[in-house]
Amino acid sequence: MINQTFDQFWVTAVQVATVWTSPISARTIDTPGITNPTNIDKWIDSLTYQTNVALCDENRVQTQLLYGEAVIITETKDDWAHVVIPTQPSKKDIRGYPGWVPMRQLIQVNKQDWQSEKTAAVVDDKVWLESENGNNVLKLSFMTTLPVIDVGGDRFKVNTPHGAGFLPKKSVTIFPSNKGLEKQEGDKLVKNGERYVGLDYFWVA
């Protein structure tokens, strides 16, 4: 059993981690989605309509995790971890959505480092997490959230599973960590959704 202490917990260490129904749910074609780093674009491009729909029809995939999203490990088997996701409510488990994730896609962090007064949420479709000198480090998805370290300059300094990083202010919104994101008006929600019109849906159960 993986050691979990009060002062530490596990978070997602890749840009997007797929949560599988079982450790044998991933197929050979899904390899780019279970590595670290992942290659999500390559994975999606390699899927035909049939192999994409099979993720749902064959009950292979449950949900997905974004970079830095916390999980609770309940069991380990070989190189896989069974997790529940507190940020994703589910009738399947009162603690959060359950499923299996490759251990290589998780990392243990100090709880103290992950607790901050403010949290940054990505509001663009995609944005690059940058190093201190401005180099692209990791392409993050919409609604990836990370603890804020500093708000100075034209970038927010954030904590990540791999240490401090930087996000351009124009691509994120900041909210109080203890309150969460403010509720949005309907027209703003519709406007956000319109950006994804025509984008193929990634099937999950």
C-alpha positions in Angstrom: 0.0 0.0 0.0 1.3 3.5 -0.9 2.2 5.6 2.1 -0.1 8.5 2.6 0.4 10.9 5.5 -1.5 13.8 7.0 1.1 16.2 5.7 1.3 14.8 2.1 -1.1 13.8 -0.6 -1.1 12.8 -4.2 -1.8 15.0 -7.3 -1.9 14.5 -11.0 1.6 14.9 -12.5 0.7 15.1 -16.2 -1.4 17.6 -18.2 -4.3 15.2 -18.4 -4.6 11.8 -16.8 -7.3 9.4 -17.9 -9.1 7.5 -15.1 -9.7 3.9 -16.3 -12.2 1.4 -15.2 -9.5 -1.2 -14.4 -5.8 -1.6 -14.9 -6.4 -3.7 -18.0 -8.8 -1.2 -19.7 -6.1 0.7 -21.6 -5.3 -0.8 -25.0 -2.1 -0.6 -27.0 -3.5 2.3 -29.0 -4.0 4.2 -25.7 -0.3 4.1 -24.8 0.3 7.9 -25.5 -2.4 8.6 -22.9 -0.9 6.5 -20.0 2.7 7.6 -20.2 4.5 10.4 -18.4 4.7 12.8 -20.1 1.5 12.1 -22.0 1.0 12.9 -25.7 -2.7 13.6 -25.7 -2.8 15.1 -29.2 -1.1 12.0 -30.7 -3.5 9.8 -28.8 -6.6 11.5 -29.9 -5.4 11.7 -33.5 -4.7 8.0 -33.5 -8.2 7.1 -32.5 -10.8 6.2 -35.1 -14.4 6.7 -34.5 -14.8 3.1 -33.5 -11.9 3.0 -31.1 -13.0 6.3 -29.6 -16.6 5.2 -29.0 -15.3 1.9 -27.6 -13.9 3.8 -24.6 -17.5 4.3 -23.5 -19.2 1.3 -25.1 -16.7 -1.1 -23.6 -16.7 0.8 -20.3 -13.0 1.5 -20.4 -12.8 5.1 -19.3 -14.5 6.8 -16.2 -13.3 10.4 -16.2 -10.1 12.5 -16.5 -7.9 14.4 -14.1 -6.2 17.7 -14.8 -2.6 18.7 -13.9 -2.4 19.2 -10.1 -5.8 17.8 -9.3 -5.7 15.9 -6.0 -6.6 12.2 -5.5 -6.9 9.8 -2.7 -5.2 6.5 -3.3 -7.2 3.6 -2.0 -5.4 0.6 -3.5 -2.4 -0.2 -5.7 -1.9 -3.0 -8.1 1.4 -3.4 -10.0 2.0 0.0 -11.6 -1.5 1.3 -11.1 -3.3 3.1 -8.4 -7.0 3.0 -7.6 -8.1 6.5 -6.7 -11.1 8.6 -5.7 -11.3 12.2 -6.8 -12.7 14.6 -4.1 -13.2 17.4 -6.7 -15.5 15.2 -8.8 -18.7 14.1 -7.0 -20.1 10.7 -8.0 -22.8 8.3 -6.9 -20.2 5.5 -7.3 -18.3 6.6 -4.2 -19.3 9.3 -1.7 -15.6 10.4 -1.4 -15.4 11.2 -5.1 -15.2 9.7 -8.6 -13.4 6.3 -8.5 -11.1 4.7 -11.0 -7.6 3.6 -11.9 -4.6 5.7 -12.9 -1.0 4.7 -13.8 1.2 5.5 -10.8 3.7 7.2 -13.1 1.0 9.9 -13.6 0.8 10.8 -9.9 3.2 12.5 -7.6 3.2 13.1 -3.8 3.3 16.8 -2.6 3.4 18.5 0.7 0.0 19.7 1.8 1.5 22.9 3.1 2.8 23.8 -0.4 -0.6 23.2 -1.8 -2.5 25.4 0.6 -2.6 29.1 -0.5 -5.0 32.0 -0.1 -5.6 32.2 -3.9 -5.9 29.8 -6.7 -5.3 30.3 -10.4 -7.7 28.7 -12.9 -6.9 28.5 -16.6 -9.7 30.2 -18.6 -8.2 29.8 -22.1 -8.7 26.6 -24.2 -5.0 25.9 -23.7 -2.1 27.8 -22.1 1.6 27.1 -21.6 3.0 26.8 -18.1 6.2 28.7 -18.3 9.6 28.5 -16.5 11.0 31.6 -14.7 12.9 32.6 -17.9 9.8 32.2 -20.1 10.3 28.8 -21.7 7.3 26.6 -22.4 7.1 23.8 -19.9 3.7 22.1 -20.2 0.6 22.9 -22.2 -2.3 23.1 -19.7 -6.1 22.7 -20.4 -9.1 24.9 -19.6 -9.9 24.9 -15.9 -6.6 23.5 -14.7 -6.2 25.0 -11.2 -3.0 25.6 -9.3 -2.1 27.4 -6.0 -0.9 31.0 -6.4 2.5 31.9 -4.9 2.8 35.5 -6.2 0.7 37.9 -8.3 3.4 40.4 -9.3 4.3 41.4 -12.9 2.5 40.2 -16.0 2.5 36.5 -14.9 1.2 34.7 -11.9 3.7 32.5 -10.0 2.0 29.2 -9.1 2.9 26.0 -7.4 2.9 22.9 -9.5 3.6 19.2 -8.9 7.1 19.9 -10.2 7.8 23.1 -8.3 7.2 26.8 -9.1 5.9 27.8 -12.5 4.4 30.9 -14.2 1.1 31.5 -16.0 0.3 34.6 -18.1 -2.3 36.8 -16.4 -4.4 37.1 -19.5 -5.0 33.4 -19.6 -6.1 32.8 -16.0 -8.5 34.0 -13.4 -7.8 34.2 -9.6 -10.2 33.2 -6.9 -10.1 32.8 -3.1 -9.2 29.2 -2.4 -11.6 28.9 0.5 -14.6 30.2 -1.5 -14.0 28.7 -5.0 -14.9 30.2 -8.3 -17.8 32.7 -8.4 -21.0 31.5 -10.1 -21.1 32.8 -13.7 -24.1 34.3 -15.5 -25.7 32.1 -18.1 -24.6 34.0 -21.2 -21.0 33.8 -20.1 -21.3 30.1 -19.6 -22.8 29.8 -23.1 -20.0 31.9 -24.5 -17.4 29.6 -23.0 -19.2 26.6 -24.4 -19.3 28.0 -27.9 -15.5 27.9 -28.1 -15.8 24.1 -28.3 -18.5 23.8 -30.9 -17.3 21.3 -33.5 -14.8 19.7 -31.2 -15.1 15.9 -31.1 -16.3 14.7 -27.7 -13.9 12.4 -25.8 -16.1 9.5 -24.7 -16.3 8.7 -21.0 -18.7 6.5 -19.1 
